[in-house]
Structures are given as C-alpha cells and as structure tokens.
Amino acid sequence: MLKNKTAVITGGSKGIGREIALKFAKNGANIAVIYSGNKERAEEACMAAGKFEVAAKCYQCDVSNFEQSKEICQNIISDFGGVDILVNNAGITKDNLLIRMSEQDFESVVDVNLKGAFNMTRHLSRYIMKSSAGRIINISSVAGITGNVGQANYCASKAGLIGLTKALAKEFALRNVTCNAIAPGFIETDMTKNLPEAVNEYIKTSVPLKRMGKPEEVADLALFLASSQAAYITGEVIKIGGRI
C-alpha cells in the first residue's frame, strides 16, 4: 500500500507514533523515526520496523527547535532521498488549572505540540510537494475540539493543530498534497496508563464503547489517510474516540 514511500513520524518511538511507524513499515514504507530522549526505545522501534524489510532510521530531535529540526530534516533527505509522508505526532502534557499554570508550562506544550508540527512541515514541505502523492497527517486530540479542565495548554495546542491542518490543506492542494488531522480520544498509551480511577470511571460511563482505544486502531486510520484510497480527502479532522 505504501511501497517505496518514505514516511517521517515524530514521536515515533512509543505509543501511537510507534504503532504508526510499524503499520507503515508493514505496508512497505521506509521509516524515519523522530524521538526526543529515549534512544534505546527509538532504536527498538526502528529495529521492529526494519523486520518488514524496509529502511528504518532514528533521529534525535527537539521538534520545537526550528534550527535543530531543520538540520534533522536535511539529514533525512540526505539519507532517504526524499519524503512522501509526514506524521506530526510528537506531543507532551503539563497539566494544571490555568490559575496555577506557569508561563513555561504553557509555552513548552504549545512549542512541542504545535510549533513542532510547523517546524517539521516547514522544513519538509518542499520535498513532500515533489512526491506524486504527498501526505501530511497531524495527530490532534478530541481535547482540541471539546476542551478539558486542567489542560488549557494542551487543548490550545491541539486546537491549533486543527487550524494548521485546514490552512495547509488549502495551501498544498494544488500540489496534490493532502493534509488531515486525527483526533484521538482516550488511547492506551504511557500518557494515559496512570490516569486517576475517577477518570477511568468517567470513560466507562461516558464512552459508548466502554473502553479506551488502542494505538493500533489510530495507526489503521493513519494508514488509510496516507494511502491512495484517501486521495480525495483533505482538510478533515477525524475523531477516533469511541463516541459520537
């Protein structure tokens, strides 16, 4: 489905990003995994992707840093020759009520989650536009649509990703590049495994499907959006949260 394509996945060493990397590799794409800190985990993800007989390489990068992300993107182009698919998945949380939230905690979350997506897209867009079927997929969140108490920074960053997605979809359409956003709800990842019991109870009562989603279910959606089957879908925000 993605044979001979090259995909860049930020935050690709764990959780949703790792599952997307493996799903793409399984379907023939060469993989560039961007990670921030855990080299061992990133190398394990690349090794797992490489088992599908594709090229897979890891790159350490703070995506919120414009110059550092530019250098990494140049390295990726040098190593792979081009890029067809970009998945902006890197994200962090620093939750607190707004009245207690520090300026640094607000800025750091927006810088990674939103500015990081801008940086990577800015540096790779000229190469993605050269692809016969370029794809940009931004991993937003239902929190960017509905809001969450104690997550003003996170919600703002994910809502910003939605606006970025719609703007880029219009900018890149003439170059046959689609740009869509995925908005996951509660997904079983490191970010959600230590949720308070009250939140787990809320999930059971408020989510019609009565469970968290699985990272591989998000990866399946990303694979569809990256494929030729989604060639006429752009500027969309697709929720995957087990609810209406």
For each residue, the residues with C-beta under 8 A, 3 or more apart:
1: 27 28 223 227 228
2: 5 7 24 27 28 29 85 223 226 227
3: 27 28 29
4: 28 30
5: 2 24 28 29 30 84 85 131 226
6: 29 30 31 32 80 81 82 83 84 85
7: 2 21 24 29 30 31 32 83 84 85 86 87 226
8: 32 34 73 76 83 85 86 87 120 124
9: 12 17 20 21 24 31 32 33 34 87 89
10: 17 34 61 63 87 88 89 90 116 117 120
11: 14 15 16 17 34 35 36 89 90 91
12: 9 17 18 20 21 31 32 33 34 35 42 45 87 89
13: 17 18 33 35 38 41 42 44 45 58
14: 11 17 18 38 41 45 189 190
15: 11 18 19 187 189 190 191 215
16: 11 19 20 89 139 184 187 189 215 218 219
17: 9 10 11 12 13 14 20 21 33 87 89 90 139
18: 12 13 14 15 21 22 45 215
19: 15 16 22 23 215 216 218 219
20: 9 12 16 17 23 24 87 89 218 219 222 223
21: 7 9 12 17 18 24 25 31 33 45 49 56
22: 18 19 25 26 45 48 49 52 219
23: 19 20 26 27 216 219 220 222 223
24: 2 5 7 9 20 21 27 29 31 49 85 222 223 226
25: 21 22 28 29 30 31 48 49 50 52 54 56
26: 22 23 52
27: 1 2 3 23 24 223 227
28: 1 2 3 4 5 25 52 54
29: 2 3 5 6 7 24 25 54 84 85 226
30: 4 5 6 7 25 54 55 56 80
31: 6 7 9 12 21 24 25 46 49 54 55 56 57
32: 6 7 8 9 12 56 57 58 59 76 79 80 83
33: 9 12 13 17 21 42 45 46 49 56 57 58 59
34: 8 9 10 11 12 58 59 60 61 63 72 90 120
35: 11 12 13 38 39 41 42 58 59 60 61
36: 11 60 61 62 63 90
37: 60
38: 13 14 35 41 42
39: 35 42 43 58 60
40: 43 44
41: 13 14 35 38 44 45
42: 12 13 33 35 38 39 45 46 58 60
43: 39 40 46 47 58
44: 13 40 41 47 48
45: 12 13 14 18 21 22 33 41 42 48 49 58
46: 31 33 42 43 49 50 56 57 58
47: 43 44 50 51 56
48: 22 25 44 45 51
49: 21 22 24 25 31 33 45 46 52 54 56
50: 25 46 47 53 54 55 56
51: 47 48
52: 22 25 26 28 49
53: 50
54: 25 28 29 30 31 49 50
55: 30 31 50 80
56: 21 25 30 31 32 33 46 47 49 50
57: 31 32 33 46 79 80
58: 13 32 33 34 35 39 42 43 45 46
59: 32 33 34 35 72 75 76
60: 34 35 36 37 39 42
61: 10 34 35 36 65 68 69 72
62: 36 65 68 69
63: 10 34 36 69 90 112 116 117 119 120
64: 69 108 111 112 115 116 119
65: 61 62 68 69 119
66: 69 70 119 122
67: 70 71
68: 61 62 65 71 72
69: 61 62 63 64 65 66 72 73 116 119 120 123
70: 66 67 73 74 119 123
71: 67 68 74 75
72: 34 59 61 68 69 75 76
73: 8 69 70 76 77 120 123 124
74: 70 71 77 78 123
75: 59 71 72 78 79
76: 8 32 59 72 73 79 80 83 124
77: 73 74 80 81 82 83 124 127
78: 74 75
79: 32 57 75 76
80: 6 30 32 55 57 76 77 83
81: 6 77
82: 6 77 127 130 131
83: 6 7 8 32 76 77 80 86 124 127 128 131
84: 5 6 7 29 128 131 133 134 135
85: 2 5 6 7 8 24 29 128 134 135 136 137 226
86: 7 8 83 120 121 124 128 135 136 137
87: 7 8 9 10 12 17 20 137 138 139 222 226
88: 10 116 117 120 121 136 137 138 139 161
89: 9 10 11 12 16 17 20 139
90: 10 11 17 34 36 63 112 113 116 117
91: 11 112 113 139 157 158
92: 108 109 112 113
93: 109 151 154 191
94: 101 105 108 109 153 154
95: 150 151 154
96: 100 101 102 105 150
97: 100 101 149 150
98: 101 152
99:
100: 96 97
101: 94 96 97 98 105 106 152 153
102: 96 105 106
103: 106 107
104: 107 108
105: 94 96 101 102 108 109 153
106: 101 102 103 109 110 152 153 156
107: 103 104 110 111
108: 64 92 94 104 105 111 112
109: 92 93 94 105 106 112 113 153 154 157
110: 106 107 113 114 115 153 156 157 160
111: 64 107 108 114 115 116
112: 63 64 90 91 92 108 109 115 116 157
113: 90 91 92 109 110 116 117 154 157 158 160 161
114: 110 111 117 118 156 157 158 160 161 164
115: 64 110 111 112 118 119
116: 10 63 64 69 88 90 111 112 113 119 120
117: 10 63 88 90 113 114 120 121 138 161 164
118: 114 115 121 122 164
119: 63 64 65 66 69 70 115 116 122 123
120: 8 10 34 63 69 73 86 88 116 117 123 124
121: 86 88 117 118 124 125 136 164 168
122: 66 118 119 125
123: 69 70 73 74 119 120
124: 8 73 76 77 83 86 120 121 127 128
125: 121 122 128 129 172 177
126: 129 130
127: 77 82 83 124 130 131
128: 83 84 85 86 124 125 131 134 135 136 172 177
129: 125 126 134 172 175 177
130: 82 126 127 134
131: 5 82 83 84 127 128 134 177
132: 176
133: 84 176 228 231
134: 84 85 128 129 130 131 172 175 176 177 178
135: 84 85 86 128 177 178 179 225 226 230
136: 85 86 88 121 128 165 168 172 177 178 179 180
137: 85 86 87 88 179 180 181 182 222 225 226
138: 87 88 117 161 162 164 165 179 180 181 182
139: 16 17 87 88 89 91 161 181 182 184 218
140: 144 145 158 159 161 162 165 181 182 183 237
141: 144 145 154 155 158 183 184 185
142: 145 146 183 184 185 239 241
143: 146 147 148 151 154 155 158
144: 140 141 155 157 158 159 160 161 162 183
145: 140 141 142 159 162 183 237 239
146: 142 143
147: 143 151 155
148: 143 151 154 155
149: 97
150: 95 96 97
151: 93 95 143 147 148 154 155
152: 98 101 106 155 156
153: 94 101 105 106 109 110 156 157
154: 93 94 95 109 113 141 143 148 151 157 158
155: 141 143 144 147 148 151 152 158 159
156: 106 110 114 152 153 159 160
157: 91 109 110 112 113 114 144 153 154 160 161
158: 91 113 114 140 141 143 144 154 155 161 162 183
159: 140 144 145 155 156 162 163
160: 110 113 114 144 156 157 163 164
161: 88 113 114 117 138 139 140 144 157 158 164 165 181
162: 138 140 144 145 158 159 165 166 181 183 237
163: 159 160 166 167
164: 114 117 118 121 138 160 161 167 168
165: 136 138 140 161 162 168 169 179 180 181 235 237
166: 162 163 169 170 235
167: 163 164 170 171
168: 121 136 164 165 171 172 179
169: 165 166 172 173 178 179 180 234 235
170: 166 167 173 235
171: 167 168
172: 125 128 129 134 136 168 169 175 177 178 179
173: 169 170 176 177 178 234
174:
175: 129 134 172
176: 132 133 134 173
177: 125 128 129 131 134 135 136 172 173
178: 134 135 136 169 172 173 225 230 231 233 234
179: 135 136 137 138 165 168 169 172 234 235
180: 136 137 138 165 169 225 230 233 234 235 236 237 238
181: 137 138 139 140 161 162 165 236 237 238
182: 137 138 139 140 218 221 222 225 237 238 240
183: 140 141 142 144 145 158 162 237 238 239 240 241
184: 16 139 141 142 187 213 218 239 240 241
185: 141 142 207 212 213 239 240 241 242 243
186: 192 195 203 207 212 213 241 242
187: 15 16 184 192 212 213 214 215 217 218
188: 192 193 212 213 214 215
189: 14 15 16 192 193 215
190: 14 15 193
191: 15 93
192: 186 187 188 189 195 212
193: 188 189 190
194:
195: 186 192 199 200
196: 199 200
197: 200 201
198: 201 202
199: 195 196 202 203
200: 195 196 197 203 204
201: 197 198 204 205
202: 198 199 205 206
203: 186 199 200 206 207 210 211 212
204: 200 201 207 210
205: 201 202
206: 202 203 243
207: 185 186 203 204 210 211 241 242 243
208: 242 243 244
209: 242 243
210: 203 204 207 242
211: 203 207 242
212: 185 186 187 188 192 203 242
213: 184 185 186 187 188 217 218 240 241 242
214: 187 188 217 218
215: 15 16 18 19 187 188 189 218 219
216: 19 23 219 220
217: 187 213 214 220 221 240
218: 16 19 20 139 182 184 187 213 214 215 221 222 240
219: 16 19 20 22 23 215 216 222 223
220: 23 216 217 223 224
221: 182 217 218 224 225 238 240
222: 20 23 24 87 137 182 218 219 225 226
223: 1 2 20 23 24 27 219 220 226 227
224: 220 221 227 229 230
225: 135 137 178 180 182 221 222 230 233 238
226: 2 5 7 24 29 85 87 135 137 222 223 230
227: 1 2 27 223 224 230
228: 1 133 231
229: 224
230: 135 178 180 224 225 226 227 233
231: 133 178 228
232:
233: 178 180 225 230 236
234: 169 173 178 179 180
235: 165 166 169 170 179 180
236: 180 181 233
237: 140 145 162 165 180 181 182 183
238: 180 181 182 183 221 225
239: 142 145 183 184 185 243
240: 182 183 184 185 213 217 218 221
241: 142 183 184 185 186 207 213
242: 185 186 207 208 209 210 211 212 213
243: 185 206 207 208 209 239
244: 208
